[in-house]
Amino acid sequence: MEKGQNWAVATELGRRIDSIGARAARAATCDLAADLDAIRRIALANGMTPALPVVHALESALASGQRGPMIADGLSLLRDAVTCGRDDPRTGAAFVAACAIRLTG
């Protein structure tokens, strides 16, 4: 994480990501989507924009009925996005590309 990155926010988002991961197999899709939306809002408010396409891709995967390894992989990617400490177009594009590769079913 780059200097200036808010560790408290990243830690909170990490906790939320872990919670989603622990419940992903059994929780209702709408509950997981609400949790992802909260992560999106927090990330956006704190300049963690690389997380936004990952959240969107995870929501799409859940909506299409995906669970298991694909969601676990997406949550790992989301953790990387919130802790990368960067907020520039190239980083955003890298996470968009990673979603296209790792989260397509």
Summary of the structure (lengths in Angstrom):
residues: 105
radius of gyration: 12.7
end to end distance: 30.2
largest distance: 38.6
contacts: 312
relative contact order: 0.17
helix: 72%
strand: 0%
